[in-house]
Amino acid sequence: MSPDPTAPTSHAHSAPGVRVRGLTVVYKTPMGELPAVSNVDLTLAPGTITGVVGESGSGKSTLALCLLNAVQPPGRIAAGSVEIDGLGDVVELGGEELRRARGRHVGYVFQAAQNSLNPLKTIGKQLLDLGRSHGVADLRALVRDAKDLLARMGMDGARVLDSYQHELSGGMRQRVGIMLALVLNARVVVLDEPTTALDMITQATILRIVREVHDERGLTTLVITHDVGAVAEVADDLAVMYGGRVVEHGPVKEVLGDPRHPYTQGLIRAIPRLSGDIGEARALPGRPPTLGTLPAAGCVFRERCDRRMDVCDTVEPVALTRDGRTVACHAAAEDADRRLTAARRKEFA
């Protein structure tokens, strides 16, 4: 029988770690194969929620799909690995082994929940199909767990399971997606834009549910979003993506409180404010690059950067990790060197 999802027990010790190393995803185009994700290294610590932010086209969703090895043609994973504790390298899995991993080990909540639901079947029938496809022996227990999860999210489980997707609101469909991602007791959960197109009250509810279920079930969670404010509410760590690269990564409070990459600084400056000087909020100049306009050399952010240097035109910055913060920026590296020098002078003064 599946465990009671409402039981207030801690599973943090069993939460798996996820290690993305050298991940490159390319898409076939008339101009050849172009990278949507380029040489990404990212670690999801066991039991944490990691947020990934960036503008549309930065590679966030493509990165998330790699945790399922679900990049579809004309895209393909060209290099790298996605190691999940207890599962191995997802990139190497295929066929039946990969199908079993999806749902059982890795749960996924898609950006448009209604697009992942079958409009011709009730939610309950889709739940039973999910259980049968993964060889669940006790389908009644699966239904009970689903009802309990839905109740935890403030819904009438029996009514929802008897409903078709068009009979549910956007917020309800999003919660159904979360239930389907969790009901097989997956330990890694990916949420792709979980609050997109929802009103503010429903957004707050979804974020609260994500945090509570994450803590109660001992999950390792990845949240993809363009909403910096939303991720600040729920995440432990924050990765910032631009042009298919992770340009900054670290504890969420440190990254938002002391952003070191010019792109992260620009994202934070662009957040609308409810109080204070409205003029302090400034949009980032220019537009993010597309697959066809990504520079072949140098820093991908240089065209929009107010700290651009000559080296940015020819040398791609290396991601350097210092004090638990990872930043890929020539200017930020110079700043870090200056801070280190100043600290040493103060120490020996």
C-alpha positions in Angstrom: 0.0 0.0 0.0 1.3 3.5 -0.8 2.2 5.6 2.3 -0.3 8.2 3.6 0.7 11.5 2.0 -0.8 13.4 4.9 1.4 11.7 7.5 3.6 14.4 9.0 6.9 12.5 8.8 10.2 13.7 7.5 11.8 12.1 4.5 14.6 14.5 3.9 17.2 11.8 4.6 15.8 9.8 1.6 15.6 12.8 -0.8 17.9 12.2 -3.8 20.5 14.6 -5.1 20.6 15.6 -8.7 23.8 16.5 -10.6 23.7 18.0 -14.1 27.2 18.0 -15.6 28.3 19.4 -19.0 24.7 19.3 -20.3 24.3 20.5 -23.9 21.1 20.4 -25.9 21.0 21.3 -29.6 18.2 21.8 -32.0 18.4 21.1 -35.7 17.7 24.2 -37.8 18.4 25.3 -41.4 21.6 26.9 -40.0 22.7 23.6 -38.5 22.5 22.3 -35.0 22.3 25.2 -32.5 22.6 25.0 -28.7 19.5 25.8 -26.6 21.4 24.7 -23.5 25.2 24.9 -23.5 27.5 23.1 -21.1 25.4 23.5 -18.0 26.5 22.3 -14.6 23.9 22.4 -11.8 23.5 20.6 -8.5 20.2 20.1 -6.8 21.0 19.3 -3.1 18.9 16.5 -1.5 15.8 17.9 0.1 16.0 21.4 -1.4 13.9 23.5 -3.7 15.9 25.0 -6.5 14.4 27.8 -8.6 15.5 28.5 -12.2 14.7 32.0 -13.5 15.3 33.8 -16.7 13.5 35.4 -19.6 11.6 33.3 -22.2 14.1 31.5 -24.5 16.8 31.2 -21.9 16.7 27.4 -21.9 14.8 26.8 -18.6 12.2 24.4 -19.8 14.7 22.6 -22.0 16.9 22.0 -19.0 13.9 20.7 -17.0 12.9 18.3 -19.8 16.4 16.8 -19.6 15.6 15.5 -16.1 13.0 13.2 -17.8 15.3 12.7 -20.9 12.2 14.0 -22.7 13.8 16.5 -25.3 11.9 15.9 -28.5 13.1 16.1 -32.1 14.4 18.2 -33.7 16.2 18.6 -30.4 18.6 16.2 -28.8 20.9 16.0 -25.8 24.3 16.3 -27.5 26.5 16.0 -24.4 26.6 15.7 -20.6 24.8 13.8 -17.9 21.9 14.0 -15.4 22.7 11.8 -12.5 19.9 11.2 -10.0 20.6 9.2 -6.8 19.0 5.8 -6.9 18.3 6.1 -10.6 21.6 6.8 -12.4 22.2 8.9 -15.5 18.8 9.6 -17.0 20.4 10.5 -20.3 21.5 6.9 -20.6 18.1 5.4 -20.0 15.7 4.4 -22.7 12.7 2.3 -23.5 10.8 0.6 -20.7 13.5 1.6 -18.1 13.0 5.3 -19.0 9.2 5.0 -19.0 9.2 3.5 -15.5 11.5 6.3 -14.2 9.0 9.0 -15.4 6.4 9.3 -12.6 8.0 6.7 -10.3 11.3 8.6 -9.7 10.7 11.9 -11.4 7.4 13.7 -11.3 6.7 16.6 -13.8 4.1 19.3 -13.6 3.8 20.9 -17.1 3.5 24.6 -17.7 0.0 24.4 -19.2 -1.7 21.8 -17.0 -4.7 21.5 -19.3 -2.4 20.4 -22.1 -1.2 17.4 -20.1 -4.7 16.2 -19.3 -6.9 14.1 -21.6 -10.1 16.0 -22.4 -12.0 12.8 -23.2 -11.4 11.1 -19.8 -12.2 12.0 -16.3 -9.3 12.8 -13.9 -10.0 9.5 -12.1 -9.7 7.4 -15.2 -6.5 9.1 -16.1 -5.2 8.4 -12.6 -6.1 4.7 -13.0 -4.4 4.7 -16.4 -1.3 6.1 -14.7 -1.4 3.5 -12.0 -1.8 0.6 -14.5 1.0 1.8 -16.7 3.4 1.7 -13.8 2.2 -1.6 -12.4 0.5 -0.3 -9.3 -1.0 -3.4 -7.6 -3.4 -1.6 -5.3 -5.4 0.9 -7.4 -7.8 1.6 -4.6 -5.0 2.7 -2.4 -3.8 4.9 -5.3 -7.2 6.6 -5.5 -7.2 7.1 -1.7 -3.8 8.7 -1.9 -5.0 10.9 -4.8 -8.0 12.1 -2.8 -5.9 12.8 0.2 -3.5 14.8 -1.8 -6.3 16.8 -3.4 -7.8 17.4 0.0 -4.5 18.7 1.2 -4.7 21.2 -1.6 -8.1 22.4 -0.6 -10.2 20.4 -3.1 -13.0 17.8 -3.0 -11.0 14.8 -4.1 -14.1 12.7 -5.1 -15.6 15.5 -7.1 -12.3 16.3 -8.9 -11.7 12.6 -9.9 -15.2 12.5 -11.4 -14.6 15.7 -13.4 -13.2 16.3 -16.9 -10.5 18.9 -17.3 -12.8 21.5 -18.8 -14.9 21.4 -15.7 -12.0 22.6 -13.6 -10.5 26.1 -13.3 -6.9 26.8 -14.2 -5.8 26.7 -10.6 -7.6 23.4 -10.0 -6.0 21.9 -13.1 -2.6 23.0 -11.8 -3.3 21.3 -8.5 -4.4 18.1 -10.4 -1.1 18.2 -12.2 0.8 18.4 -8.9 -1.2 15.5 -7.6 -0.4 13.3 -10.6 3.3 14.2 -10.3 3.3 13.1 -6.6 0.8 10.2 -6.3 3.4 7.6 -7.4 5.7 8.8 -4.6 8.3 10.4 -6.9 11.2 11.8 -5.0 12.3 14.4 -7.6 9.6 16.8 -8.8 9.9 19.4 -11.6 7.4 22.2 -11.8 7.5 24.2 -15.1 6.0 27.6 -14.6 3.5 26.4 -11.9 1.9 29.8 -11.4 1.7 31.1 -15.0 -1.7 32.6 -16.0 -3.1 32.2 -12.4 -4.5 35.1 -10.3 -2.4 36.3 -7.4 -4.4 34.5 -4.7 -4.2 31.2 -6.6 -0.5 31.7 -7.2 0.0 32.2 -3.4 -2.0 29.0 -2.8 0.0 27.0 -5.3 3.3 28.2 -3.9 2.2 27.3 -0.3 1.2 23.8 -1.5 4.5 23.3 -3.2 6.5 24.2 -0.1 4.3 22.1 2.3 4.2 19.0 0.1 7.9 19.3 -0.6 8.7 19.4 3.2 6.2 16.6 4.1 7.3 14.2 1.5 11.0 14.9 1.6 11.4 15.9 -2.1 14.1 17.4 -4.2 12.3 20.0 -6.3 13.1 22.1 -9.3 10.8 25.1 -10.0 11.1 26.8 -13.4 9.7 30.3 -13.6 10.2 33.8 -15.0 8.8 35.3 -11.8 11.6 36.2 -9.5 9.1 37.2 -6.7 7.4 33.8 -6.9 10.6 31.8 -6.6 11.8 34.0 -3.7 8.8 32.8 -1.7 9.5 29.1 -2.1 13.1 28.2 -3.2 16.2 27.5 -1.1 18.6 27.9 -4.0 18.4 30.0 -7.2 19.9 29.5 -10.6 19.7 32.3 -13.2 19.8 31.3 -16.9 20.6 33.4 -19.9 21.3 32.2 -23.5 21.3 28.6 -22.5 23.9 29.1 -19.7 23.6 29.2 -15.9 25.1 32.6 -15.2 24.6 32.7 -11.4 23.7 30.1 -8.8 23.6 30.1 -5.0 21.3 30.4 -1.9 18.2 32.3 -3.0 18.5 35.0 -0.3 22.1 35.7 -1.1 21.5 35.8 -4.9 18.6 38.2 -4.6 20.1 40.2 -1.7 23.6 40.6 -3.4 23.3 39.7 -7.1 26.7 39.5 -8.7 26.0 38.9 -12.4 24.8 42.0 -14.4 21.9 40.0 -15.8 20.7 39.0 -12.3 21.0 42.6 -11.2 19.0 43.7 -14.3 16.2 41.2 -13.6 15.9 42.5 -10.0 15.9 46.1 -11.1 13.0 45.3 -13.5 10.7 44.0 -10.8 7.7 46.3 -10.3 7.5 48.0 -6.9 4.4 48.6 -4.8 6.0 51.4 -2.8 8.9 53.8 -3.1 10.2 55.5 -6.3 8.5 53.9 -9.3 11.4 55.1 -11.4 13.7 52.7 -9.6 12.2 49.8 -11.7 14.0 49.7 -15.0 13.5 47.3 -17.9 16.5 45.5 -19.3 17.6 47.0 -22.6 17.4 45.0 -25.7 16.0 41.5 -26.1 17.3 38.0 -25.2 19.0 36.1 -28.0 17.3 33.5 -30.1 18.9 30.2 -31.3 19.9 32.0 -34.5 21.4 35.1 -32.8 23.4 33.5 -30.0 27.1 34.7 -30.4 29.5 32.0 -31.4 32.2 33.3 -29.0 32.4 35.5 -25.9 29.8 36.3 -23.4 26.2 35.7 -24.4 25.0 38.7 -22.4 27.5 41.3 -23.6 25.1 43.1 -26.0 22.8 44.1 -23.1 25.5 44.5 -20.4 26.4 47.8 -18.9 29.8 46.4 -17.7 31.0 45.1 -21.0 34.7 44.8 -21.5 36.9 43.9 -24.4 37.5 40.4 -23.2 33.7 39.8 -23.3 33.7 39.9 -27.1 36.0 36.9 -27.5 36.2 34.8 -24.3 33.3 33.1 -22.7 33.4 33.6 -19.0 34.1 30.5 -16.8 31.7 29.7 -14.0 33.6 30.3 -10.8 32.4 29.1 -7.4 33.4 31.1 -4.3 31.7 31.1 -0.9 28.9 28.8 -2.2 28.1 31.2 -5.0 28.7 30.4 -8.7 29.0 33.3 -11.2 30.0 33.3 -14.9 31.1 36.8 -15.6 34.4 38.5 -16.3 33.4 41.7 -14.4 32.1 39.7 -11.4 35.4 37.7 -11.3 37.3 41.0 -11.2 35.0 42.2 -8.3 35.6 39.0 -6.4 39.4 39.3 -6.8 39.2 42.9 -5.5 37.2 41.8 -2.5 39.6 39.0 -1.8 42.6 41.4 -2.0 40.9 43.9 0.2 40.1 41.2 2.8 43.7 40.0 2.8 45.1 43.5 3.2 42.7 44.1 6.1 43.7 40.8 7.7 47.4 41.6 7.6 47.0 45.3 8.5 
